Amino acid sequence: MDIKTLAPDLSVASQITAQDVGVAAARGFRAIIINRPDHESDDQPAHEDIMAAAARHGLGVRYLPVSPGRLTRKDVEAFEQAMRELPAPVLAFCRTGTRSVSLWALMQAGHLSTDAIVKTAAAAGYDLSGLRTRLEAGDTGADRDHGKALHHDVVIVGGGAAGIATAASILKRRKDIDVAIIEPRTEHYYQPGWTLVGGGVFKREQTERAMAALMPKRATWLRTAAAEFAPERNEVILEDGARVSYQVLIVAPGIKLDWNAIAGLDEALGRHGVTSNYRFDMAPYTWTLIQSLKRGRALFTQPPMPIKCAGAPQKAMYLACDAWRRRGVLDAIDVEFHSAGGVLFGVQDYVPALQQYVERYGIELCFQETLVAVDGPAKTAYFDISGADGQTRREARSFDMLHVCPPQSAPDFVRRSPLADDAGWVDVDGETLQHRRYGNIFGLGDAGSSPNAKTAAAVRMQAPVVAHNVLNVLDGNAPNAVYNGYGSCPLTVERGKIVLAEFAYGGKPAPTLPSWLIDGTRPTRAAWLLKEKLLPTIYFHQMLRGNEILARPRLLPHRPTAHDAPAACDFEADRR
């Protein structure tokens, strides 16, 4: 819990847990203000849990939810009233602390100078320059569309793999470009490593880095969250209501893991034998369960596509089976793979090798079965099973261990935006990654609509394509770099061996290295060494720094088909 003090009576923090409430009480806080609405993210505790914890510790508490990008006069007045009525000192929190800081700042407008407010917030690590117009006006209810927006040539939404890699690639090509990255998190995760954490190979700390250490030096980091898109004005609305304008926008916010889509799952995670390598905090629990299980039933699930790293649910299963085999307990454990799909893996060339391991480990394959509910205390999972007759029936399965891959979708603020296609993804051309309706917008990574596997390997190829095309658009030219749909899935079939699946659009195998070095259709030690030793280094020290080893984009010798919105690329009108 990272607490920042604004005044003797008020400190702010990013999202806290029920356990953090006790820590806050021990540090002398007497009240808590909750400024974050429920259900903003998949791993967020309910406000009722925070309020119950506050009551147990004798703290005052107030639930004052503020929607991102929609901070109103009533919100400020409610915050001010709470500060008058609650015992001090008070700890206020939201997703990043930004909304809580903004409420305090607008409450102080007219009492403190704007410079003093902005300086105090900056000392706590919050940039309120976007609120300066409202603060100077002393109008806490000013319309968020009024006042001057911050401006950057290129604005990137998302500081994950896609956002940072693209920013670094742009700045490698042209050092004087004004690039801003909107990202609220202070930590960056190497998510492909979580499978190895869950398999007892990596420590969780090996997959974590400080965001500040990875941000490109010449990029501006806006440590806040995007709330809305206003492409008709070339603006992004931030969670505090401030606006950022752009010439070119890159949308790379990642994917939403919808834990709440499975009834009872959120309450069961981390207890009762329920785990998931899709969460940083859960992956170590996976390994704990693997080590402790000696007999019983282990269930591994996969939801409907698309999901990020489609092979990850299987990887967890194979590493678990290998560990049980090495300990001599595999024969006493019934292992089941419940997949909403109808095949083991989407690219047929790699299925025979995987099928051999399914048979070796005695895994029961259960296709067309979707996890819909979990009863943790009863250790029971419920599946909707699609029959050949088109009918669906529900079936309960008891378990001793349950590894869950949650349903996934584009983030909510993307799905409800004008940038989304009918399925909610950022609507981009699959080759140029340019938006289909807005010519000065690009999308890549997990939130994009391009029909590729959602993997870090895909991002490694997408980032240079977007970087090249963005600069083309800024120069008044059409995008001519193309992405072929490359993705990779290192399938960890046992400790020390991997089936290295590499493929492009259409499920066509696309090996990077010659088959005499790594034959991706069979398990190899070389592929394991690549996964364990080389790929983390390539990720942190090459990809995120704009070094495009084996990732230079292919350029078309001609202009692509005319864009639906060519006027969006005409910046000369603005300059005139």
C-alpha positions in Angstrom: 0.0 0.0 0.0 1.6 3.2 -1.3 0.2 6.1 0.8 0.9 9.7 -0.2 0.2 12.6 2.1 -1.5 15.8 0.8 -2.3 17.5 4.0 -2.2 16.7 7.8 -5.8 15.5 7.6 -5.7 13.7 4.2 -3.6 11.1 2.5 -4.4 9.2 -0.7 -3.6 5.7 -2.1 -4.3 3.5 -5.0 -6.6 0.5 -4.6 -6.4 -1.0 -1.1 -7.6 -4.4 0.1 -9.6 -5.4 3.2 -6.3 -6.4 4.8 -4.8 -3.0 4.1 -7.5 -1.4 6.2 -5.8 -2.9 9.3 -2.5 -1.5 8.2 -4.1 1.9 7.8 -5.5 1.7 11.3 -2.1 0.8 12.7 -0.6 3.8 10.9 -3.1 6.1 12.7 -5.8 6.7 10.1 -9.2 7.2 11.6 -11.4 7.1 8.5 -11.5 5.9 4.9 -13.1 7.4 1.8 -13.8 5.0 -1.1 -13.8 6.9 -4.4 -13.7 3.9 -6.7 -16.9 2.4 -8.1 -17.2 -1.3 -7.9 -16.5 -3.6 -10.9 -13.9 -1.3 -12.6 -11.4 -4.2 -12.7 -11.4 -7.9 -12.4 -9.2 -8.1 -9.2 -11.0 -5.2 -7.3 -12.5 -6.0 -3.9 -16.1 -4.8 -3.4 -16.6 -1.6 -1.4 -18.7 -3.6 1.1 -15.6 -5.6 2.0 -13.6 -2.5 2.6 -16.4 -1.0 4.7 -16.8 -4.1 6.8 -13.0 -4.1 7.5 -13.2 -0.5 8.5 -16.0 -1.3 10.9 -14.0 -4.1 12.5 -11.1 -1.7 13.1 -13.3 1.1 14.4 -12.7 3.4 11.4 -15.1 5.8 9.9 -15.9 5.1 6.3 -17.7 6.8 3.4 -18.5 5.3 -0.1 -18.3 8.2 -2.6 -17.8 6.5 -6.1 -16.6 8.7 -8.9 -16.8 7.4 -12.5 -13.6 7.9 -14.5 -13.7 11.1 -16.5 -16.9 12.3 -14.9 -15.9 14.2 -11.8 -18.7 16.6 -11.0 -19.5 19.5 -8.6 -21.7 17.1 -6.6 -18.7 14.7 -6.2 -16.5 17.5 -4.9 -19.2 18.8 -2.5 -19.8 15.2 -1.2 -16.1 14.8 -0.7 -15.8 18.1 1.2 -18.8 17.1 3.4 -17.2 13.8 4.2 -13.9 15.5 5.2 -15.9 17.7 7.6 -17.8 14.9 9.2 -15.2 12.1 9.3 -12.5 11.9 12.0 -9.1 12.9 10.8 -6.7 11.8 9.5 -8.5 10.3 6.5 -7.2 7.9 3.8 -9.0 8.3 0.4 -8.4 5.9 -2.5 -9.5 5.0 -6.0 -7.8 2.9 -8.7 -4.6 5.0 -8.8 -5.4 7.8 -6.3 -5.9 10.3 -9.1 -9.6 10.8 -8.6 -9.1 11.2 -4.8 -6.3 13.8 -5.4 -8.5 15.6 -8.0 -11.4 15.8 -5.5 -9.0 17.3 -2.9 -7.6 19.7 -5.4 -11.0 21.0 -6.6 -12.1 21.3 -2.9 -9.1 23.6 -2.4 -9.8 25.8 -5.4 -10.4 29.3 -4.1 -8.6 28.5 -0.9 -5.1 27.7 -2.2 -3.3 29.0 -5.3 -3.4 26.8 -8.3 0.4 26.6 -8.3 0.4 25.4 -4.7 -2.3 22.8 -5.4 -0.5 21.4 -8.5 2.9 21.5 -6.7 1.5 19.6 -3.7 0.0 16.9 -5.9 3.2 16.6 -7.9 5.2 16.0 -4.7 2.9 13.1 -4.1 3.4 11.8 -7.6 0.3 13.1 -9.3 0.2 15.3 -12.4 -2.8 17.7 -12.2 -1.7 19.9 -15.0 -4.8 18.8 -17.0 -7.0 20.3 -14.2 -5.3 23.7 -14.1 -8.0 25.4 -16.1 -10.7 24.2 -13.7 -8.6 25.1 -10.7 -7.9 28.6 -12.0 -11.5 29.2 -12.7 -12.4 28.0 -9.2 -15.3 26.2 -10.8 -15.5 22.7 -9.5 -18.5 22.0 -11.8 -16.9 23.2 -15.0 -17.8 21.1 -18.0 -15.0 18.7 -18.8 -15.1 19.7 -22.4 -14.2 23.3 -21.6 -10.7 24.6 -21.2 -7.5 23.8 -23.0 -6.5 20.2 -23.4 -2.9 18.9 -23.0 -1.4 18.1 -26.4 1.1 15.6 -27.7 1.9 14.5 -31.2 1.4 10.9 -30.4 -0.7 9.6 -27.5 -0.6 6.0 -26.4 -3.2 4.5 -24.2 -1.6 1.7 -22.2 1.8 1.1 -20.7 1.9 -2.6 -21.1 4.1 -4.5 -23.6 2.3 -3.1 -26.7 2.3 0.6 -25.5 5.9 0.7 -24.3 7.3 -1.3 -27.2 5.6 0.9 -29.8 6.7 4.1 -28.0 10.3 2.9 -28.0 10.1 1.9 -31.7 8.8 5.3 -32.6 11.5 7.2 -30.7 14.2 4.9 -32.1 13.1 6.1 -35.6 12.6 9.7 -34.8 13.9 11.1 -31.5 12.1 14.5 -31.6 8.6 13.1 -31.7 6.4 14.2 -28.7 5.1 10.9 -27.3 2.9 10.5 -24.2 1.9 7.2 -22.6 -1.3 7.1 -20.5 -0.8 4.4 -17.8 -1.9 4.4 -14.2 0.1 1.4 -12.9 3.4 1.8 -11.2 4.5 -1.9 -11.8 5.0 -3.7 -15.1 4.6 -7.5 -15.4 6.2 -10.0 -17.7 3.0 -12.1 -18.0 4.5 -14.9 -20.1 6.5 -15.8 -17.0 3.5 -16.5 -14.8 3.2 -20.0 -16.2 6.7 -20.7 -14.9 5.8 -19.2 -11.6 2.9 -21.5 -11.3 5.2 -24.4 -12.3 7.8 -23.7 -9.7 10.4 -22.5 -12.1 10.4 -18.7 -11.6 9.8 -16.7 -8.5 7.0 -14.2 -8.9 9.5 -11.3 -8.4 11.3 -12.2 -11.6 8.3 -11.2 -13.6 7.9 -7.7 -12.1 9.6 -4.4 -12.9 9.0 -0.8 -11.9 7.1 1.0 -14.6 9.3 4.0 -14.3 12.4 1.9 -15.2 10.8 0.7 -18.5 9.2 3.9 -19.8 11.2 5.3 -22.7 13.3 8.2 -21.5 12.0 10.7 -24.1 8.3 9.8 -23.6 6.0 11.7 -21.2 4.4 9.3 -18.7 0.8 10.5 -17.8 0.3 8.4 -14.6 -3.5 8.2 -14.8 -6.1 6.1 -16.6 -8.0 6.8 -19.8 -11.8 7.0 -19.4 -13.2 7.9 -22.8 -12.3 8.5 -26.4 -13.5 11.5 -28.3 -12.1 10.8 -31.8 -14.2 13.5 -33.4 -12.1 16.0 -31.4 -8.9 14.0 -31.5 -9.0 13.8 -27.7 -8.7 11.3 -24.8 -10.7 12.0 -21.6 -8.7 11.0 -18.5 -10.2 9.6 -15.3 -10.1 13.0 -13.6 -11.9 14.7 -16.5 -8.8 16.3 -17.9 -8.3 16.0 -21.7 -5.3 15.1 -23.9 -5.3 15.9 -27.6 -3.3 14.2 -30.3 -2.4 14.1 -33.9 -2.1 10.3 -33.8 -3.6 8.0 -31.2 -2.4 4.4 -30.4 -4.8 2.3 -28.4 -3.1 -0.6 -26.5 -4.9 -1.0 -23.1 -4.7 -4.7 -22.9 -7.5 -7.1 -22.1 -10.1 -7.5 -19.4 -10.1 -10.7 -17.4 -13.7 -11.1 -16.3 -13.5 -13.1 -13.1 -17.0 -12.0 -12.2 -18.5 -13.7 -15.3 -18.1 -17.0 -13.4 -20.4 -17.1 -10.4 -18.5 -17.6 -7.1 -15.1 -17.5 -8.7 -13.9 -14.2 -7.3 -14.7 -15.3 -3.7 -13.0 -18.7 -4.2 -9.7 -17.6 -5.8 -6.7 -18.2 -3.6 -8.7 -20.6 -1.3 -10.4 -24.0 -1.4 -7.9 -25.2 -4.0 -9.0 -22.6 -6.6 -6.2 -20.8 -8.5 -5.2 -19.2 -11.8 -1.9 -18.4 -13.4 -3.6 -15.5 -15.1 -3.1 -13.4 -11.9 0.2 -12.3 -10.6 -0.8 -12.9 -7.0 -2.3 -16.3 -7.7 0.5 -18.0 -9.7 2.5 -18.9 -6.5 -0.7 -20.5 -5.1 -0.8 -22.7 -8.2 2.6 -24.2 -7.3 1.6 -24.6 -3.7 -1.4 -26.7 -4.7 0.7 -28.7 -7.1 3.2 -29.5 -4.4 0.5 -30.4 -1.8 -1.8 -32.5 -3.9 -1.2 -36.3 -3.6 -4.5 -37.7 -4.7 -7.9 -36.6 -6.0 -9.2 -34.7 -9.0 -7.6 -31.7 -10.7 -9.6 -29.6 -13.2 -8.1 -27.2 -15.7 -10.5 -24.9 -17.7 -10.4 -22.8 -20.8 -13.2 -20.3 -21.7 -14.5 -19.4 -25.2 -12.0 -17.6 -27.4 -10.4 -15.1 -27.7 -8.1 -15.2 -24.7 -4.6 -14.0 -24.2 -2.1 -16.8 -24.7 -4.5 -19.5 -25.7 -2.0 -22.2 -24.7 -1.6 -21.0 -21.1 -4.4 -23.2 -19.6 -2.7 -26.3 -21.1 0.7 -25.2 -20.0 -0.4 -25.1 -16.4 -1.9 -28.6 -16.7 1.2 -30.1 -18.3 3.6 -28.7 -15.8 1.4 -29.9 -13.0 1.2 -33.4 -14.4 5.0 -33.5 -14.9 5.5 -32.5 -11.3 3.1 -35.1 -10.1 4.8 -37.7 -12.3 8.2 -36.9 -10.9 6.8 -37.3 -7.4 5.1 -40.6 -8.3 1.6 -39.5 -7.5 0.2 -38.9 -11.0 -1.6 -42.2 -11.0 -3.6 -41.2 -8.0 -4.8 -37.9 -9.5 -7.6 -37.6 -12.1 -6.7 -34.8 -14.4 -9.4 -33.2 -16.6 -9.2 -30.5 -19.2 -12.5 -28.7 -19.7 -12.5 -26.4 -22.8 -15.3 -24.4 -24.3 -13.8 -25.1 -27.7 -13.8 -28.2 -29.8 -10.1 -28.9 -30.4 -6.9 -29.2 -28.2 -5.1 -26.5 -30.1 -6.1 -24.2 -33.0 -3.1 -24.9 -35.2 -3.2 -28.6 -36.3 0.5 -29.0 -37.0 1.2 -28.9 -33.2 -1.6 -31.1 -32.0 0.1 -34.5 -32.5 2.9 -33.6 -30.1 0.4 -32.3 -27.5 -1.8 -35.3 -27.9 1.1 -37.6 -26.9 1.5 -35.7 -23.7 -2.3 -35.9 -23.0 -2.0 -39.7 -23.3 1.2 -39.9 -21.3 -0.4 -38.0 -18.4 -3.7 -39.8 -18.7 -5.6 -36.5 -19.1 -9.4 -36.6 -19.9 -10.3 -34.1 -22.6 -13.7 -32.5 -22.1 -14.6 -30.3 -25.1 -17.5 -28.0 -25.5 -17.7 -27.5 -21.7 -17.7 -24.0 -20.3 -17.1 -23.2 -16.6 -20.0 -21.1 -15.3 -19.9 -21.3 -11.5 -17.7 -22.3 -8.6 -18.7 -23.3 -5.1 -15.4 -23.0 -3.3 -16.3 -24.3 0.2 -18.0 -27.3 -1.5 -15.2 -27.7 -3.9 -17.6 -28.1 -6.8 -17.3 -26.6 -10.3 -20.3 -26.2 -12.6 -20.1 -26.6 -16.4 -22.5 -25.8 -19.3 -22.0 -28.6 -21.8 -23.0 -28.2 -25.4 -24.3 -31.4 -26.9 -24.3 -32.6 -30.5 -28.1 -32.0 -30.6 -27.5 -28.3 -29.9 -28.9 -28.5 -26.4 -27.0 -27.4 -23.3 -27.0 -29.2 -20.0 -25.3 -28.2 -16.7 -23.1 -30.6 -14.8 -21.3 -30.4 -11.5 -17.8 -31.7 -11.0 -16.0 -32.0 -7.6 -12.4 -31.1 -7.4 -9.4 -31.0 -5.1 -7.6 -28.5 -7.4 -9.2 -26.1 -9.9 -7.1 -24.0 -12.3 -9.3 -21.4 -14.0 -8.7 -19.3 -17.1 -11.4 -16.6 -16.9 -13.5 -15.2 -19.8 -11.9 -12.2 -21.5 -13.0 -9.2 -23.4 -11.8 -5.7 -24.4 -11.7 -3.2 -21.5 -15.1 -1.6 -20.7 -14.1 1.9 -21.8 -13.0 0.5 -25.2 -16.2 -1.6 -25.7 -18.5 1.4 -25.1 -16.4 3.8 -27.3 -16.8 4.8 -30.9 -13.5 2.9 -31.6 -15.0 -0.5 -31.0 -16.3 -3.0 -33.5 -19.5 -5.0 -33.0 -17.6 -7.4 -30.6 -16.1 -4.6 -28.6 -12.5 -4.7 -29.8 -10.6 -1.8 -31.3 -11.6 -2.0 -35.0 -8.4 -2.1 -36.9 -7.2 -3.4 -40.3 -5.5 -6.7 -39.7 -2.4 -5.8 -41.8 -1.7 -2.1 -41.2 -3.3 -2.0 -37.7 -4.9 1.3 -38.7 -8.4 2.0 -37.4 -11.0 1.2 -40.1 -12.9 4.5 -39.5 -10.4 6.9 -38.0 -7.2 7.2 -40.1 -5.1 8.8 -37.3 -5.8 6.0 -34.8 -4.0 2.7 -34.5 -4.6 -0.3 -32.3 -2.5 -3.3 -31.3 -2.0 -5.8 -28.6 -4.8 -7.7 -26.8 -7.5 -5.1 -27.3 -7.2 -5.0 -31.1 -9.7 -6.8 -33.4 -7.0 -8.3 -35.7 -7.6 -12.1 -35.8 -4.2 -13.2 -34.4 -3.3 -14.9 -31.2 -3.1 -12.5 -28.3 0.4 -13.0 -27.2 3.5 -11.0 -26.4 5.1 -12.5 -29.5 2.4 -10.9 -31.6 3.1 -7.6 -30.0 6.8 -7.9 -30.8 5.8 -8.0 -34.5 3.0 -5.5 -34.3 4.9 -2.7 -32.5 7.3 -1.9 -35.4 4.5 -2.0 -37.9 2.5 0.6 -35.9 5.6 2.7 -35.3 6.4 2.9 -39.0 2.8 3.5 -40.0 2.3 6.2 -37.4 5.3 8.2 -38.7 4.0 7.8 -42.2 0.6 9.2 -41.2 2.3 12.1 -39.4 4.2 12.8 -42.6 1.0 12.9 -44.6 1.6 9.5 -46.2 -0.5 6.3 -46.2 0.6 3.3 -43.9 2.6 0.8 -45.9 4.1 -1.6 -43.2 2.1 -4.8 -42.8 1.6 -7.4 -40.0 1.2 -11.0 -41.1 -0.6 -12.2 -38.0 2.5 -13.8 -36.4 2.0 -15.2 -33.0 3.8 -17.7 -30.8 2.9 -20.1 -28.0 5.7 -21.9 -26.2 3.7 -24.9 -24.9 5.5 -26.2 -21.8 4.7 -29.9 -22.0 7.1 -30.8 -19.2 9.8 -29.2 -17.2 12.7 -28.9 -19.6 10.8 -29.4 -22.9 8.6 -27.1 -25.0 6.5 -27.5 -28.2 7.2 -24.1 -29.8 4.1 -23.2 -31.8 4.7 -20.3 -34.2 2.0 -19.3 -36.7 0.6 -16.5 -38.8 -2.8 -15.6 -40.1 -4.8 -18.6 -41.2 -3.0 -21.0 -38.8 0.0 -21.2 -41.1 3.1 -22.3 -39.3 5.7 -19.5 -39.3 8.9 -20.7 -37.6 11.5 -18.1 -36.8 14.5 -20.5 -36.6 15.5 -23.3 -38.9 14.1 -26.8 -38.0 17.5 -28.2 -37.4 17.8 -25.8 -34.5 14.3 -25.9 -33.1 11.6 -28.1 -34.6 8.4 -26.6 -33.3 6.3 -29.6 -34.0 8.0 -31.7 -31.4 9.1 -31.1 -27.8 12.7 -29.8 -27.5 15.2 -28.8 -24.8 16.3 -25.9 -27.0 12.8 -24.4 -27.0 12.7 -24.6 -23.2 16.1 -22.8 -22.9 14.7 -20.1 -25.2 11.6 -19.7 -23.0 13.4 -19.8 -19.7 16.7 -18.0 -20.4 16.4 -15.9 -23.5 12.8 -14.6 -23.9 12.7 -12.6 -20.7 15.9 -10.8 -21.7 14.6 -10.2 -25.2 11.4 -8.8 -23.7 12.9 -6.4 -21.2 16.1 -5.4 -23.0 15.2 -5.6 -26.7 11.5 -5.4 -27.3 10.7 -2.7 -24.7 13.6 -0.6 -25.8 12.7 -0.5 -29.5 15.3 -3.0 -30.7 13.6 -4.9 -33.5 15.7 -8.1 -33.8 13.9 -10.5 -36.1 11.0 -8.1 -36.0 11.6 -5.5 -38.8 8.3 -4.8 -40.5 7.6 -5.8 -44.1 6.9 -2.7 -46.3 4.5 -2.7 -49.2 5.9 -1.4 -52.5 2.6 0.4 -53.2 0.0 2.4 -51.4 -2.7 0.3 -49.7 -6.4 0.7 -50.6 -7.7 4.2 -49.9 -8.9 4.6 -46.3 -12.5 5.2 -45.4 -11.6 8.4 -43.5 -8.6 10.0 -45.4 -9.5 13.4 -44.0 -8.4 12.3 -40.6 -4.9 12.1 -41.8 -4.9 15.7 -43.1 -3.0 17.7 -40.5 -2.1 20.5 -42.8 -5.5 22.0 -42.3 -4.8 22.3 -38.6 -1.4 23.9 -39.3 -3.0 26.4 -41.7 
